[in-house]
Amino acid sequence: MEIVGILLSRSTYYQTIGFDLYEGLRSGLKQLGRSDIKIVTENIGFGADKQQCYRSAEKLLLEENASIVIAYIGHRTAQLLRPLFLAANRILIVLDAGANMPHEWPTCPNIFYHSLHNSLGASLVAKEAIKDGYKSAGMVTGYYDGGYLHTYSISKAFQDNGGTISFNHATGYKTDDFTMEPLKEHLNNFPESALLSIFSGDYVQWYFEQIKNTFEEQNLPVYLTPFGLEETMLSNAIYPGNNVKGIAAWSKKIESTENQLFTNAMIELGKTPNLFSLLSWESATIALKVLELTLEHKNSIPNISQDLQAITFVSPRGEIYFDTKTNTSISPLYKASIISNTEGKCELQLENEITEVNEYYKKLTDQDLDQTTSAWYNSYVCI
């Protein structure tokens, strides 16, 4: 029996993340006709404990004899696992939120990154603000979300396209510390400014509520990254105004056979489809290809890696393929806006698909981070 291992994270505000990742993978394999594959799991907490991540991956490889391991982790943790997977002659598929940007985009034949591209979405939404005529912007985020380098991506893109970051506001990560009051003074000083906003999970809901209460009827121009447009959180967020838009990685509203199959599979399990079950569902296709190539190439990692780089497949969010320079998946991104539902809560409205995502991604990977660093090892949204 073939065995696939998966490292599961946990999150205080995405409390079902472990189940979502597991069920996405299991259902994806079932949809592809491979219910015979055994899935073994290990919990890695928030993904911040380097030794725990290493031990868990090692257990899947040595004790469970997993042919391939899938993990919701970031670049920094993946690089810590690199020697282990090189020694074991196995492939690691990293389910990557895309929130952080490595100083060097690594290419290791044993590691492939399947991404939601939050940093790329951040870069693209900054360009949208410029296209909408804004030359001044404020960076608005929180202590947690602001610790990842998508903050650099969004501000760098705005500045490179002729804009000026006129102010920054980073709020606390607890309810009592979370406030948008300082924005009053900032917007008085810089009244024609876009709000380049990076939040995820509950923080999106808190942000929208405070924007609504503090700046009611002002319809502030708010620009969001893919995780700011995650639909399960939006469905419980108060509608803040009609000038909120962003870049989405996926939506249940995408009209395709593949998306219908995925959403129906999750709903039949009593689950709400989200970005995590989506990412894991898609990873099933990549994992099966790895297993196939492992047999074909008799465990030769260089040959497996070379052929894996060449695959393309159609997922619930569209066609996916790999950038050969970084072993990172390239997937569609969508321009989107926030509309109100009948209950006064938020709903995502897709505008159109962004073309030439691969070209934008290559420009992102060519950026010099100019000594900017992140201290977070956490898998994104895992606190």
N, C-alpha and C positions, 0 to 999 in steps of 0.2 A: 504493500500500500504506500502510495506517495504521500509525503507529509509536508505541509506548508505551515511555518511558524509565523506568529504575529505578535509584536510587542504592543500592548494596549496602554494608553495613557488614561489619566483621569482629570476631571476638571470640576471646579466648584460651581461654575455657572452653565457649563454644558455637561450636566450630570449623566447623560446617557452616552457620552462619547465612546466609551469602551464597547458598549453594546452596538452602537452605530457602526463602528469600525468592524466589529466581528460579523454582524449580520450583513453588512454590505459585501464583505468578502465571501461569506457562505452563500448568500443569494446569487452573487455574481458567478461563482463556480457552478451552482445549480443551474442557472440560466444557460451556461455554456455546456451543460451535460456532464459535469464532473463532480457529482455529489459523492463519488467514491473517495475523493481526496480527504485525508484527515487534516483538520486544522488544530494546531496546538497553540496555546496562548501563554504569555507571561505579562504580568503587570509591571509597568515601570513608573508608576506614580505620575508626577508632573513632568517627568523626563529631564529633571534638573540634576538628579543624583547620578553622576557619571559612572560610579562603581556599580550601582544597581542596574543601570542600562547594560553595562558590559556583562555582568553576571547573568542577567536574564537572556541576553543574546547567546552567550556561551552555552547556557543550559539548553536552549532550543537546538543548537547545533550539535552538541556532544551527547546530551542525555536523550533528547527526543529525535535526534537524527533528521532534523528538518532539511529538506532539499533546497529550500529557499526561505528567506525570512523577510517579512514585511513589517515596517515600523513607522509609527507617526512620531517623527522626531525632526530636529532641525539639522542644518549643515554641520554645526560644530560637534554635535553628538555623533553624527554619522562618521565624521573623520576620526573620532576616538575609536570607533568600531572597525575602522578600515584594516588594521593589522590582523584582527580576529578573522575577518572574512577572507583576507588574502591567505592566511594560514589554513583555513578550513576549505578553501577552494569552493566557496559558495557565493551566491548572488544576494545582495541586500537591496530591497526596493524600499526607498524612503518615501513615505507619504508626507509631502512637504507643503506647509501652509504658504511658504514663500514670503514670510514676514521679515526674515533676516536676509542680509546680503553678505556673502563671504568676501574676505579681502582677496582671496584667490579662488576663482571658480574651479574646483578640483575635478579632475577626470581620473577616476579609478575604474578599471574594467569590472570590478566586483560590485560597484555601487551605482544604481540608477535612481534618479529623483523624479517622482511623479507629483507635479506641483499644482497648487491653486493660484499661484502667482500674485500674492498680495502686494509685493513690492513693485511688480510691473504694473499692476492696476493703479497703484499710488502714483507712479510716474505718468501714466496715461490720463488720470483724472486731473492732475495738475495742468496738463496741456489743454484739457477741455476748459478749465477755468480761464486760461489765456485766450482760447478761441471765443469764449463768451464775453471777452472784452475787459477782463479784470487784470490790472497791472499791479495791484497791491493785494496781499493776502496775509492772513494770520494762520499760523500752525496751531491747531487745537487738538490736544490729545490728553492722555492721562499718564500717571506714573508708570503703570504696567505697559500699556500699548506703546507708549513713547520710548520704551527701552529697546525696541527692535529697530533695525535699520531701514524699514519702510519709511520712517520719518525722514531719513536722509534722501531717499528716493523721491518723495513727493516735493520736498523743498528744493532739491537740486534741479528737478525738472521744471519747476515754476521759474526759478531764477535763470536757467539756461535758455528759456524761451521768452525772456524779456521782462519777467515779473520781479517784484521785490517782496521779500518776507518782511512785513512791517512790524509784526509782533508775534509773540509766542505765548501760548497759555497751556500749561500742563497741570491738570487738576489731580486731586487725590484719588486713591483707589478704594476707599471705603465710603459708605453712604454719607456720613457726616462731613467728610472732607471733599466731597464731589460738588463743585460749584462752577457756574458760568458767570457769576457776578463781575469778575474782572473784565469780561468782554465788553461791558458797558463803556468803561473808560477807553479801552482799546478802539472800539468802534466810533466813539466820539472823536478820537484823534485821527483815525483813518476810516472815515465813513464809507468809502467805496471799496471795501475789502471783501474778498471771498474767504470763506472759512474752510481751509484744507484740513479735513477732520479724520483722525485715525482712532477708531474705537471698535471694540468687539463685544459680543455677548451682552450681558446686563448693562454694560457701560453705554451701549447704543441707546437702550431704553432710557437710562438716566439722562443722557445727553439731550435726547429729543424732548423729554419732559421739561428740562430746564430751559431749553431754547423756546419752547412753547410758552412757559410761564414768565420768563424773563423778558422775552422780546415778542410778545403776542402781536399778531397782525403786521409785523415788520417784514416777514418772509425773507429772512436772511439767506444769502446764497451759500448753501452748505454742499461741500463736495466730499464724497465718501469712497473708500477703498472696498474691494470685494467682501471682506469680512464685515464691514459696516452695513452691507446689503444682504446679510444672511437671513433668509426668509423666516425661519422659525423664531428668531428674535424680533424681527420686524413686526410679526403678526401680533405681538403683545406691546408694541411701542406706540405711544401717543403720536398722532400725526402732527408734525411740528410746523408745517407750512408748505406752500407749493413751489418752493425754489430749492428743493433738495434732489441732488442727482449724484451719479457715481458710475463706477465700473463694476460690473457683476461677473463672477466666474461661472455662475450657473443659476438657473431658475426652474422651478417646477412648471413654468409657463412656456418653456421651450417646446415648440411643436415638432416632435419627431417620434418615430416608432421606438427608437432606443430610449428616449426619455420616458415614454409611456410605459415601456417594459419595466424600467427601473422604479419609477414612482409607484406603479401598481404592485410590484413585488414588495416594496417596503410597507405600503398601506395594508396589504394582505397579512403582514406579520404584526400589524398593530403599531407600526413605527411611522414617525413622520420623516419623510426623506429630507436629508440635509446635506451640507457640504462634506461631512465626514463619511456618511454611508455612501455617498456618491464616489468619493475618492477611493474608498476601499472596494466598491463594486467594480470600478474601472481597473483596479490593480489585479483583479482576478484574470483579466485578459493578458496582462503582462506576465503574471506568474505562470500561466499555462504555456505561454510562449517560451519562457525560460526552461520549464520542464521539458518541453519538446526539443529545444536546442541542446539541452544537456545530454539527452540520449543521442541526438544526431551527431554531436561533436565530442562525445565520450569525455565529458567533463572538462573540456578545454575552454577555460574562461576567456582567453583572447578571442577565440572563434565565436563563442556564445555572445560575448559583448558586441562584436562587430555585426552580427546578424540581428541582434536585438535593437541596435541603433537604427536599423533600416525598417523596422515595423511601423505600420500605420493601422489605426482601427477607428471605427466610428463609435463614439460613446454618447451618453445622454446629453453632453454639452457640445458635441460635434466631433470633427476629426482630430485625432491626437497622433503626434509623431514625436521623435526625439531630436533634440539639438545634439549633434555628434561631438561638439567641442566640450560640452558640459554634462552629457548624459542626462539631460533634463527634458521632461516632456513639454511640448508646446501644445497648447489647447486654446480654443476660442475664448475671447472675452467680449463682453457686451456693454454697450452704453445703456444706462437705465436711469429711471427717475422714480421717486416715491410718490404714490398717490394715496388718497384716503379711501378706506372701505366704509361700509354703511355704519360701522360702530365707532368711527373716528380713530381707528388704528391704521397702521401702515401696510401698504401692499406694494410689491415691486412691479414696475411696468417696464418691459424691455423696449428699447428704442430701435437699436440695430446692432448687428455684429461688427466688431472691429476687424478690419482687414490688415494684413501684413503684421500679424502679431510677432512672427519670428524675427522680423527686422527690428521691431521695437525691443524685443528681448536681447538681441545681439548688442544693441546700443547700451542697454542696461548693464550687460556683463562687461562691457568695455569701460565703464565708468571707474574713475579713480576715487576711492572712498576717502582720500585725503586724511588718513589717520583717524577717521571716525570709527568707533568701536561700539560693540554691544556687550553688556555683561550677562545677558540672559541666555541660559542654556535650556530653559523650559521649552517643551513643545508648545507652540503658540496656542493661546487660550487656555493653557493648562496651569492654573493657579488655584 
